[in-house]
Amino acid sequence: MFIQAQDYLFVRAFVPFVASVLIKAWKELDDGSDMEVILKGMASLEDEISWFKREASKWDVPLSEVAPQQANINYCRFLEKLMGPEMKYTELITAFWAIEVVYQESFAHILEDEKDPFSKITICHNVFLKLD
């Protein structure tokens, strides 16, 4: 069991959505300030995906074989709807912000006062492995 596998799938599905937000920003905004923020967010997603891959390899978990749970399936469908051509930039950037806030807040209690924010997640992973 690799508890971060679902988060890995979550982030992988989030990347195309963020790309669609970036494209809408480019098409609908006159200044590039939002584009810079979105690009920084994409860079952090790359770092996060790399971390998931490193952690999965430590536990010999082939991420390509991880099946999404129903919540992730629903999430991906939701993101696909948001990427539709009828969506406006303001709607997308609002969804982007809300998704990021919820994701960050959900880990806030784990990550408080931690120099390496992912170490507590690894500790939690080890605890869950012992519960199996």
Backbone as CSV, one residue per row, in Angstrom:
resi,resn,N_x,N_y,N_z,CA_x,CA_y,CA_z,C_x,C_y,C_z
1,MET,0.847,-1.184,0.000,0.000,0.000,0.000,0.889,1.242,0.000
2,PHE,0.593,2.149,-0.853,1.303,3.430,-0.946,0.229,4.497,-0.897
3,ILE,0.031,5.085,0.280,-1.114,5.980,0.466,-1.039,7.227,-0.407
4,GLN,0.156,7.594,-0.847,0.272,8.779,-1.679,-0.089,8.507,-3.134
5,ALA,-0.356,7.265,-3.496,-0.644,6.927,-4.894,-1.870,7.667,-5.407
6,GLN,-2.899,7.784,-4.592,-4.093,8.517,-5.020,-3.781,9.999,-5.187
7,ASP,-2.936,10.540,-4.307,-2.519,11.937,-4.460,-1.708,12.123,-5.737
8,TYR,-0.888,11.145,-6.057,-0.126,11.192,-7.303,-1.087,11.289,-8.486
9,LEU,-2.108,10.437,-8.498,-3.098,10.480,-9.576,-3.822,11.824,-9.594
10,PHE,-4.140,12.339,-8.420,-4.794,13.639,-8.266,-3.957,14.728,-8.923
11,VAL,-2.677,14.761,-8.606,-1.803,15.805,-9.140,-1.616,15.626,-10.641
12,ARG,-1.450,14.394,-11.091,-1.295,14.148,-12.536,-2.509,14.655,-13.308
13,ALA,-3.696,14.458,-12.770,-4.912,14.936,-13.438,-5.037,16.456,-13.350
14,PHE,-4.427,17.023,-12.338,-4.500,18.468,-12.130,-3.650,19.238,-13.142
15,VAL,-2.571,18.626,-13.622,-1.650,19.300,-14.543,-2.347,19.786,-15.817
16,PRO,-3.109,18.946,-16.536,-3.788,19.454,-17.737,-4.793,20.561,-17.425
17,PHE,-5.420,20.468,-16.255,-6.345,21.533,-15.863,-5.593,22.851,-15.710
18,VAL,-4.459,22.812,-15.012,-3.672,24.036,-14.818,-3.196,24.566,-16.172
19,ALA,-2.844,23.668,-17.070,-2.452,24.093,-18.420,-3.608,24.808,-19.117
20,SER,-4.821,24.321,-18.918,-5.980,24.978,-19.540,-6.213,26.361,-18.933
21,VAL,-5.948,26.501,-17.637,-6.054,27.815,-16.989,-5.016,28.765,-17.586
22,LEU,-3.814,28.249,-17.794,-2.745,29.058,-18.386,-3.121,29.525,-19.792
23,ILE,-3.673,28.648,-20.590,-4.074,29.010,-21.956,-5.182,30.060,-21.929
24,LYS,-6.159,29.877,-21.037,-7.240,30.879,-20.927,-6.683,32.223,-20.481
25,ALA,-5.727,32.211,-19.560,-5.121,33.468,-19.109,-4.442,34.164,-20.280
26,TRP,-3.734,33.412,-21.086,-3.046,33.963,-22.253,-4.039,34.559,-23.250
27,LYS,-5.172,33.892,-23.434,-6.157,34.357,-24.409,-7.018,35.511,-23.909
28,GLU,-7.320,35.544,-22.626,-8.322,36.481,-22.119,-7.766,37.654,-21.323
29,LEU,-6.499,37.636,-20.971,-5.938,38.723,-20.161,-4.949,39.547,-20.964
30,ASP,-4.898,40.831,-20.650,-3.980,41.720,-21.346,-2.583,41.717,-20.728
31,ASP,-2.507,41.578,-19.416,-1.178,41.545,-18.795,-0.829,40.098,-18.435
32,GLY,0.430,39.846,-18.226,0.878,38.480,-17.995,1.077,38.111,-16.545
33,SER,0.592,38.945,-15.624,0.873,38.687,-14.206,0.287,37.353,-13.729
34,ASP,-0.919,37.031,-14.136,-1.508,35.753,-13.732,-0.744,34.584,-14.332
35,MET,-0.272,34.757,-15.558,0.458,33.672,-16.217,1.701,33.294,-15.419
36,GLU,2.384,34.268,-14.857,3.588,33.990,-14.072,3.251,33.174,-12.832
37,VAL,2.167,33.521,-12.165,1.747,32.785,-10.973,1.367,31.356,-11.336
38,ILE,0.636,31.196,-12.423,0.210,29.864,-12.860,1.427,29.014,-13.233
39,LEU,2.394,29.609,-13.915,3.617,28.878,-14.275,4.386,28.420,-13.042
40,LYS,4.441,29.256,-12.022,5.096,28.859,-10.770,4.356,27.674,-10.142
41,GLY,3.032,27.711,-10.221,2.245,26.592,-9.712,2.522,25.311,-10.463
42,MET,2.676,25.420,-11.776,2.990,24.234,-12.585,4.357,23.672,-12.210
43,ALA,5.317,24.543,-11.962,6.652,24.082,-11.571,6.589,23.317,-10.258
44,SER,5.785,23.792,-9.332,5.677,23.075,-8.055,4.976,21.730,-8.240
45,LEU,4.085,21.634,-9.223,3.446,20.343,-9.507,4.470,19.342,-10.020
46,GLU,5.408,19.810,-10.828,6.470,18.924,-11.311,7.295,18.393,-10.136
47,ASP,7.629,19.274,-9.198,8.378,18.850,-8.013,7.584,17.818,-7.216
48,GLU,6.301,18.050,-7.087,5.455,17.137,-6.319,5.367,15.761,-6.995
49,ILE,5.204,15.754,-8.301,5.150,14.487,-9.032,6.475,13.739,-8.892
50,SER,7.570,14.442,-8.973,8.885,13.811,-8.794,9.006,13.194,-7.408
51,TRP,8.529,13.900,-6.401,8.570,13.370,-5.036,7.734,12.095,-4.937
52,PHE,6.530,12.113,-5.500,5.691,10.911,-5.477,6.412,9.731,-6.119
53,LYS,7.067,9.975,-7.239,7.787,8.902,-7.938,8.929,8.354,-7.084
54,ARG,9.664,9.250,-6.433,10.762,8.792,-5.560,10.224,7.950,-4.407
55,GLU,9.167,8.439,-3.791,8.589,7.699,-2.664,8.042,6.351,-3.117
56,ALA,7.377,6.309,-4.241,6.818,5.056,-4.753,7.932,4.052,-5.024
57,SER,9.047,4.528,-5.564,10.145,3.598,-5.850,10.743,3.042,-4.557
58,LYS,10.738,3.826,-3.478,11.223,3.327,-2.191,10.386,2.143,-1.709
59,TRP,9.100,2.164,-2.041,8.170,1.129,-1.573,7.857,0.103,-2.667
60,ASP,8.615,0.186,-3.766,8.413,-0.737,-4.901,6.963,-0.733,-5.390
61,VAL,6.412,0.460,-5.502,5.044,0.616,-5.994,5.095,1.159,-7.417
62,PRO,4.666,0.363,-8.391,4.619,0.875,-9.767,3.395,1.781,-9.941
63,LEU,3.628,3.069,-10.002,2.522,4.021,-10.072,1.656,3.824,-11.311
64,SER,2.224,3.265,-12.356,1.441,3.029,-13.574,0.360,1.971,-13.365
65,GLU,0.475,1.206,-12.294,-0.504,0.157,-12.019,-1.532,0.557,-10.962
66,VAL,-1.425,1.761,-10.441,-2.357,2.210,-9.401,-3.701,2.544,-10.035
67,ALA,-4.744,1.924,-9.528,-6.096,2.194,-10.025,-6.705,3.348,-9.235
68,PRO,-7.291,4.311,-9.919,-7.913,5.424,-9.187,-9.140,4.962,-8.415
69,GLN,-9.272,5.486,-7.217,-10.474,5.230,-6.428,-11.598,6.114,-6.958
70,GLN,-12.805,5.831,-6.545,-13.967,6.548,-7.079,-13.861,8.060,-6.886
71,ALA,-13.331,8.481,-5.755,-13.182,9.929,-5.524,-12.266,10.561,-6.578
72,ASN,-11.206,9.870,-6.947,-10.308,10.389,-7.977,-10.962,10.363,-9.349
73,ILE,-11.722,9.349,-9.630,-12.455,9.285,-10.903,-13.407,10.467,-11.008
74,ASN,-14.140,10.721,-9.938,-15.071,11.860,-9.918,-14.323,13.178,-10.070
75,TYR,-13.197,13.284,-9.397,-12.379,14.491,-9.475,-11.919,14.731,-10.912
76,CYS,-11.439,13.675,-11.575,-10.961,13.815,-12.959,-12.094,14.245,-13.888
77,ARG,-13.265,13.700,-13.673,-14.418,14.108,-14.488,-14.741,15.582,-14.256
78,PHE,-14.669,15.996,-13.007,-14.913,17.394,-12.667,-13.899,18.298,-13.377
79,LEU,-12.620,17.918,-13.330,-11.592,18.716,-13.996,-11.806,18.762,-15.502
80,GLU,-12.206,17.646,-16.087,-12.463,17.613,-17.533,-13.591,18.566,-17.916
81,LYS,-14.638,18.629,-17.083,-15.728,19.577,-17.348,-15.227,21.016,-17.278
82,LEU,-14.351,21.274,-16.304,-13.807,22.629,-16.165,-12.951,23.025,-17.365
83,MET,-12.384,22.064,-18.052,-11.521,22.363,-19.193,-12.317,22.573,-20.478
84,GLY,-13.630,22.545,-20.387,-14.460,22.737,-21.565,-14.309,24.128,-22.155
85,PRO,-14.544,24.262,-23.456,-14.342,25.550,-24.138,-15.296,26.646,-23.660
86,GLU,-16.406,26.268,-23.063,-17.378,27.266,-22.613,-16.965,27.945,-21.302
87,MET,-15.948,27.417,-20.639,-15.532,27.977,-19.357,-14.749,29.265,-19.573
88,LYS,-15.022,30.233,-18.719,-14.321,31.518,-18.775,-13.115,31.473,-17.838
89,TYR,-12.177,32.338,-18.112,-10.967,32.394,-17.299,-11.297,32.637,-15.820
90,THR,-12.208,33.556,-15.550,-12.525,33.867,-14.149,-13.063,32.641,-13.418
91,GLU,-13.821,31.809,-14.107,-14.330,30.576,-13.497,-13.183,29.595,-13.245
92,LEU,-12.287,29.490,-14.219,-11.170,28.552,-14.081,-10.202,28.958,-12.987
93,ILE,-9.860,30.238,-12.936,-8.897,30.677,-11.926,-9.512,30.560,-10.532
94,THR,-10.814,30.752,-10.430,-11.493,30.573,-9.143,-11.459,29.107,-8.726
95,ALA,-11.727,28.202,-9.657,-11.660,26.768,-9.362,-10.232,26.368,-9.001
96,PHE,-9.268,26.880,-9.747,-7.859,26.599,-9.466,-7.510,27.013,-8.041
97,TRP,-7.887,28.212,-7.684,-7.614,28.724,-6.335,-8.289,27.835,-5.286
98,ALA,-9.565,27.503,-5.488,-10.305,26.704,-4.503,-9.690,25.315,-4.341
99,ILE,-9.329,24.689,-5.436,-8.721,23.354,-5.377,-7.404,23.410,-4.622
100,GLU,-6.587,24.408,-4.910,-5.309,24.546,-4.221,-5.496,24.794,-2.724
101,VAL,-6.446,25.653,-2.372,-6.694,25.942,-0.954,-7.118,24.675,-0.223
102,VAL,-8.054,23.945,-0.794,-8.537,22.716,-0.148,-7.405,21.706,-0.016
103,TYR,-6.623,21.529,-1.071,-5.513,20.569,-1.041,-4.491,20.963,0.025
104,GLN,-4.125,22.241,0.049,-3.145,22.707,1.026,-3.673,22.623,2.454
105,GLU,-4.909,23.022,2.654,-5.492,22.982,3.993,-5.641,21.557,4.508
106,SER,-5.885,20.631,3.591,-6.067,19.242,4.026,-4.776,18.667,4.603
107,PHE,-3.630,19.194,4.190,-2.355,18.727,4.718,-1.774,19.656,5.780
108,ALA,-2.417,20.758,6.046,-1.847,21.756,6.954,-1.548,21.179,8.331
109,HIS,-2.430,20.348,8.843,-2.210,19.788,10.181,-1.032,18.823,10.205
110,ILE,-0.707,18.218,9.084,0.423,17.295,9.009,1.725,18.067,8.857
111,LEU,1.671,19.157,8.127,2.890,19.838,7.714,3.344,20.973,8.623
112,GLU,2.603,21.260,9.677,2.942,22.391,10.537,4.350,22.255,11.110
113,ASP,5.086,23.352,11.064,6.423,23.447,11.670,7.381,22.360,11.203
114,GLU,7.306,21.988,9.967,8.172,20.928,9.447,9.131,21.509,8.411
115,LYS,10.423,21.253,8.577,11.403,21.736,7.605,11.270,20.992,6.286
116,ASP,11.047,19.699,6.351,10.824,18.892,5.148,9.338,18.540,5.146
117,PRO,8.529,19.263,4.366,7.084,19.090,4.460,6.593,17.684,4.145
118,PHE,7.355,16.906,3.400,6.879,15.582,3.048,7.298,14.513,4.052
119,SER,8.172,14.847,4.996,8.636,13.828,5.931,7.510,13.324,6.825
120,LYS,6.614,14.201,7.252,5.505,13.735,8.079,4.555,12.854,7.293
121,ILE,4.418,13.134,6.003,3.579,12.265,5.172,4.213,10.881,5.115
122,THR,5.527,10.830,4.988,6.221,9.548,4.974,6.042,8.838,6.303
123,ILE,6.124,9.570,7.402,5.896,8.980,8.718,4.483,8.409,8.805
124,CYS,3.502,9.175,8.331,2.121,8.683,8.319,2.009,7.420,7.472
125,HIS,2.702,7.420,6.361,2.702,6.243,5.486,3.223,5.023,6.242
126,ASN,4.322,5.191,6.969,4.886,4.085,7.723,3.917,3.577,8.781
127,VAL,3.217,4.488,9.429,2.228,4.089,10.429,1.123,3.286,9.772
128,PHE,0.614,3.752,8.642,-0.452,3.031,7.956,0.003,1.656,7.482
129,LEU,1.263,1.541,7.070,1.769,0.232,6.649,1.716,-0.760,7.807
130,LYS,2.009,-0.273,9.003,1.989,-1.158,10.171,0.576,-1.550,10.574
131,LEU,-0.411,-0.759,10.136,-1.802,-1.069,10.462,-2.385,-2.141,9.550
132,ASP,-1.759,-2.356,8.404,-2.274,-3.357,7.457,-2.191,-4.751,8.009
